[in-house]
């Protein structure tokens, strides 16, 4: 074994292996850089969504409808150039309508500041736009509120918006179609107190179709004042269940004669007396019981919410 290690061939093989390892370690970074360069040059494609489109036209006197605010752009080419375009966002999409006359036109959506090595496909590549005279009018905003958002027993008292008027700008034909200017409030919770929230303004035609117009401001503050109608009604305690054998219920006397009931007005109008059931199934002697007032449909709550009832009994002889 010692002779083999000391031989010239063993020394030469070991020296060769060491030289190879040294070469690889020194050139590994170059290999990695070359690999990255190769990968960056790979052909690929990617779609960019919601890319804004700029419009060029006489904004003081004309109104354009039909031009999308955003489009899709598909890029094909070297991966490194696509990544750079996504990161820098220094490109631009636009539709040039300067010099076009009133009427309907087919307009191409153009682009600039993309690398010449990239293939750019815009979807849609062209759109039909309508050019009309620009008209601005002021309209009152009608607030809308769905009663289903109210807590049980509550009613809408007043609904107001601020500001009460908005400016609507659009084409002459769209302005003539305006039938409704509304602000609707959508709430995910039950409302049982005065509430103020932001509501979007909508401009609709007679068929409730949304019109392509500009609204200033686009939102208003809607304030909702609610009320909880009330009425004082007499109460009457009645026995619930059968008393034990040998016990007779002589009287049930509430400690108060009437309570205040809160609820919907139509329910309160028909309410004359409030019946309070008292469970007497376990009463064996004179006692005073605290009984909760049961709420019916359309009743929010009562004041007080519990009543003390004096139960008077009489023992009887069973035959």
VMD Tcl script that draws the C-alpha trace (Angstrom):
set ca {
  {0.00 0.00 0.00}
  {2.83 2.40 0.91}
  {4.51 1.65 -2.39}
  {1.29 2.51 -4.28}
  {0.93 5.82 -2.48}
  {4.55 6.68 -3.15}
  {4.26 5.82 -6.86}
  {4.47 8.53 -9.53}
  {1.03 7.64 -11.03}
  {-0.76 8.09 -7.72}
  {0.78 11.51 -7.28}
  {-0.18 12.48 -10.83}
  {-3.83 11.36 -10.42}
  {-4.19 13.24 -7.12}
  {-2.67 16.37 -8.66}
  {-5.05 16.17 -11.61}
  {-8.09 15.86 -9.34}
  {-6.97 18.80 -7.24}
  {-6.44 20.92 -10.33}
  {-9.94 20.06 -11.60}
  {-11.56 20.95 -8.28}
  {-9.70 24.26 -8.20}
  {-10.84 25.09 -11.75}
  {-14.46 24.32 -10.96}
  {-14.47 26.41 -7.78}
  {-12.94 29.41 -9.54}
  {-15.33 29.30 -12.47}
  {-18.57 28.35 -10.68}
  {-19.78 31.99 -10.51}
  {-19.14 32.40 -14.23}
  {-21.15 29.26 -14.93}
  {-24.03 30.54 -12.80}
  {-23.96 33.98 -14.46}
  {-23.99 32.40 -17.89}
  {-26.93 30.24 -16.88}
  {-28.87 33.30 -15.69}
  {-28.14 35.10 -18.94}
  {-29.35 32.08 -20.89}
  {-32.58 31.93 -18.82}
  {-33.24 35.67 -19.20}
  {-33.10 35.30 -22.94}
  {-35.76 32.62 -23.01}
  {-38.87 33.42 -25.06}
  {-42.07 33.59 -23.02}
  {-45.39 35.41 -22.88}
  {-47.48 37.00 -20.16}
  {-50.80 38.86 -19.91}
  {-51.12 42.16 -18.03}
  {-54.65 42.96 -16.86}
  {-56.32 46.26 -15.96}
  {-53.87 48.39 -17.93}
  {-55.22 51.99 -18.08}
  {-55.90 53.71 -21.41}
  {-55.35 57.44 -21.84}
  {-57.69 59.40 -24.10}
  {-56.62 62.39 -26.19}
  {-59.41 64.73 -27.38}
  {-60.96 68.14 -26.77}
  {-62.06 67.58 -23.18}
  {-63.59 71.07 -22.82}
  {-66.15 70.77 -25.60}
  {-66.50 67.07 -26.43}
  {-67.56 63.95 -24.57}
  {-66.36 60.45 -25.50}
  {-68.33 57.29 -24.73}
  {-67.43 53.69 -25.54}
  {-63.72 53.90 -24.70}
  {-62.74 51.36 -22.01}
  {-60.81 52.68 -19.05}
  {-58.68 49.52 -18.86}
  {-57.64 46.76 -21.27}
  {-55.56 43.55 -21.37}
  {-52.06 43.49 -22.83}
  {-50.24 40.32 -23.86}
  {-46.44 40.57 -24.06}
  {-44.27 38.01 -25.90}
  {-40.49 38.00 -26.01}
  {-37.41 37.67 -23.78}
  {-38.35 36.98 -20.20}
  {-35.99 39.64 -18.85}
  {-37.64 42.37 -20.95}
  {-41.14 41.32 -19.86}
  {-40.12 41.36 -16.20}
  {-38.54 44.80 -16.67}
  {-41.73 46.16 -18.30}
  {-43.87 44.81 -15.44}
  {-41.58 46.27 -12.81}
  {-40.99 49.74 -14.28}
  {-44.44 50.33 -15.83}
  {-42.97 53.07 -18.03}
  {-45.06 52.07 -21.04}
  {-48.29 53.81 -22.07}
  {-51.53 52.93 -23.86}
  {-53.58 55.65 -25.52}
  {-56.35 56.43 -27.97}
  {-55.85 59.57 -30.06}
  {-59.15 61.16 -31.09}
  {-57.93 64.69 -31.73}
  {-59.27 66.06 -34.98}
  {-62.15 63.57 -35.23}
  {-65.59 64.99 -36.04}
  {-68.81 64.39 -34.11}
  {-70.22 60.92 -34.64}
  {-69.18 57.29 -34.33}
  {-65.60 56.21 -35.07}
  {-63.46 53.08 -34.92}
  {-60.39 54.02 -32.88}
  {-57.23 51.96 -32.43}
  {-55.62 51.65 -29.00}
  {-51.92 52.33 -29.45}
  {-48.86 51.82 -27.25}
  {-45.41 53.29 -26.72}
  {-42.25 52.79 -24.64}
  {-42.23 49.00 -25.05}
  {-38.97 47.37 -26.14}
  {-38.72 46.69 -29.89}
  {-37.91 43.07 -29.01}
  {-41.33 42.57 -27.41}
  {-44.46 41.65 -29.31}
  {-47.39 43.64 -27.89}
  {-50.99 42.51 -28.35}
  {-53.78 44.73 -26.95}
  {-57.21 43.29 -26.26}
  {-59.31 44.92 -27.62}
  {-57.02 46.41 -30.25}
  {-59.70 48.85 -31.44}
  {-63.03 50.10 -30.10}
  {-66.04 51.98 -31.40}
  {-66.43 55.35 -29.73}
  {-69.09 58.01 -29.95}
  {-68.04 61.67 -30.01}
  {-70.70 64.19 -28.97}
  {-70.95 67.67 -27.56}
  {-70.13 67.87 -23.86}
  {-73.07 68.83 -21.59}
  {-73.08 69.42 -17.83}
  {-76.23 69.71 -15.72}
  {-77.04 69.77 -12.01}
  {-79.43 67.20 -10.52}
  {-80.92 66.58 -7.09}
  {-79.98 63.27 -5.50}
  {-82.80 61.06 -4.27}
  {-81.79 58.91 -1.26}
  {-82.93 55.30 -1.19}
  {-82.94 53.01 1.83}
  {-84.23 49.47 2.25}
  {-86.30 48.98 5.41}
  {-85.04 45.39 5.67}
  {-81.79 46.81 7.09}
  {-83.64 48.13 10.16}
  {-83.58 46.29 13.47}
  {-86.83 44.65 14.56}
  {-89.44 47.19 15.59}
  {-87.62 50.23 14.20}
  {-88.87 52.56 11.47}
  {-87.21 55.16 9.26}
  {-87.88 58.69 10.43}
  {-85.87 60.76 7.93}
  {-83.26 60.06 5.22}
  {-81.07 62.89 3.95}
  {-77.97 63.21 1.74}
  {-75.16 65.75 1.63}
  {-74.55 67.30 -0.79}
  {-78.10 67.27 -2.08}
  {-77.06 68.01 -5.67}
  {-74.42 66.64 -8.05}
  {-73.10 67.71 -11.45}
  {-73.55 65.20 -14.25}
  {-71.43 65.53 -17.39}
  {-71.96 63.48 -20.51}
  {-73.02 63.46 -24.11}
  {-76.16 65.32 -25.15}
  {-77.96 62.05 -25.91}
  {-77.13 60.50 -22.50}
  {-78.10 63.65 -20.58}
  {-81.50 63.56 -22.30}
  {-81.99 59.95 -21.13}
  {-81.50 60.70 -17.43}
  {-84.56 59.65 -15.43}
  {-83.14 58.94 -11.96}
  {-80.20 60.22 -9.91}
  {-80.08 58.03 -6.81}
  {-77.90 57.26 -3.83}
  {-78.47 53.86 -2.25}
  {-77.01 52.76 1.06}
  {-76.10 49.11 1.54}
  {-75.47 48.05 5.12}
  {-74.47 44.64 6.40}
  {-75.78 45.26 9.91}
  {-79.15 45.98 11.47}
  {-79.64 49.70 12.10}
  {-81.15 50.71 15.44}
  {-79.74 54.22 15.83}
  {-78.99 57.33 13.78}
  {-76.46 56.31 11.12}
  {-74.34 58.22 8.58}
  {-72.46 56.41 5.82}
  {-71.05 56.92 2.33}
  {-73.35 56.06 -0.59}
  {-72.52 55.82 -4.30}
  {-74.48 58.03 -6.69}
  {-76.03 56.32 -9.71}
  {-77.42 57.95 -12.85}
  {-80.04 55.79 -14.59}
  {-82.34 55.97 -17.58}
  {-86.04 55.12 -17.56}
  {-85.28 51.37 -17.79}
  {-82.89 51.62 -14.81}
  {-79.83 51.17 -17.04}
  {-76.66 52.86 -15.80}
  {-75.57 55.71 -18.06}
  {-71.97 56.36 -19.14}
  {-71.61 59.80 -17.56}
  {-69.27 61.58 -15.17}
  {-70.66 62.41 -11.71}
  {-69.21 65.05 -9.40}
  {-69.04 64.09 -6.60}
  {-69.39 60.34 -7.13}
  {-70.42 59.72 -3.49}
  {-72.59 61.49 -0.92}
  {-73.04 61.16 2.83}
  {-76.39 59.58 3.66}
  {-77.85 60.14 7.13}
  {-80.64 57.89 8.40}
  {-82.67 58.83 11.45}
  {-84.72 55.99 12.93}
  {-87.50 55.90 15.47}
  {-88.88 53.26 17.76}
  {-92.62 54.03 18.25}
  {-94.05 53.33 21.71}
  {-97.41 52.97 23.44}
  {-98.56 52.40 27.00}
  {-100.82 49.37 27.36}
  {-102.46 47.62 30.29}
  {-101.14 44.23 31.37}
  {-103.05 41.19 32.50}
  {-101.54 38.19 34.29}
  {-103.05 34.80 33.40}
  {-102.18 31.36 34.82}
  {-100.07 29.02 32.74}
  {-100.23 25.30 33.51}
  {-102.15 23.51 36.29}
  {-101.39 24.09 39.99}
  {-100.51 21.08 42.18}
  {-103.31 18.92 43.60}
  {-105.07 20.61 46.50}
  {-104.03 24.13 45.41}
  {-106.39 26.68 43.92}
  {-105.15 29.94 42.34}
  {-107.19 32.73 43.88}
  {-105.57 35.75 42.16}
  {-102.63 36.99 40.11}
  {-101.77 40.64 40.83}
  {-98.99 42.42 38.86}
  {-97.13 45.11 40.77}
  {-97.82 47.60 37.92}
  {-100.92 48.22 35.81}
  {-99.31 49.08 32.43}
  {-96.05 48.92 30.50}
  {-94.57 50.90 27.63}
  {-94.31 48.81 24.47}
  {-91.90 49.76 21.65}
  {-92.42 48.47 18.12}
  {-93.87 49.08 14.70}
  {-96.72 51.58 14.54}
  {-99.11 49.24 12.75}
  {-98.57 46.59 15.46}
  {-99.04 49.10 18.29}
  {-102.28 50.42 16.81}
  {-103.91 46.99 17.20}
  {-102.41 46.29 20.63}
  {-104.92 46.95 23.44}
  {-103.73 44.70 26.27}
  {-100.56 42.73 26.97}
  {-101.07 39.27 28.44}
  {-98.42 37.92 30.80}
  {-98.52 34.11 31.35}
  {-97.49 33.05 34.88}
  {-96.36 29.45 35.37}
  {-98.32 28.13 38.40}
  {-97.51 24.44 38.00}
  {-95.22 24.42 41.06}
  {-96.93 27.03 43.28}
  {-97.96 25.62 46.68}
  {-98.35 28.79 48.73}
  {-98.73 32.53 48.43}
  {-95.67 33.91 46.65}
  {-94.38 36.72 44.46}
  {-92.86 35.74 41.10}
  {-90.71 37.75 38.69}
  {-92.05 37.12 35.21}
  {-90.38 38.28 31.92}
  {-92.63 39.97 29.38}
  {-92.81 37.96 26.17}
  {-92.33 39.91 22.96}
  {-94.55 39.31 19.97}
  {-93.86 39.96 16.28}
  {-93.23 43.62 15.53}
  {-92.43 44.45 19.17}
  {-88.89 45.55 19.87}
  {-88.89 45.67 23.68}
  {-90.92 46.81 26.68}
  {-90.23 49.01 29.65}
  {-90.01 47.45 32.17}
  {-88.99 44.10 30.72}
  {-90.04 42.04 33.77}
  {-93.05 42.25 36.07}
  {-93.50 41.05 39.66}
  {-96.72 39.11 40.09}
  {-98.23 38.31 43.51}
  {-99.78 34.83 43.46}
  {-102.47 34.14 46.05}
  {-103.53 30.49 46.56}
  {-106.08 28.56 48.55}
  {-105.72 25.01 49.76}
  {-108.60 22.74 48.97}
  {-109.61 19.30 50.27}
  {-109.42 16.64 47.62}
  {-112.34 14.16 47.55}
}
mol new
graphics top color blue
foreach p $ca { graphics top sphere $p radius 0.5 }
foreach p [lrange $ca 0 end-1] q [lrange $ca 1 end] { graphics top cylinder $p $q radius 0.2 }
display resetview
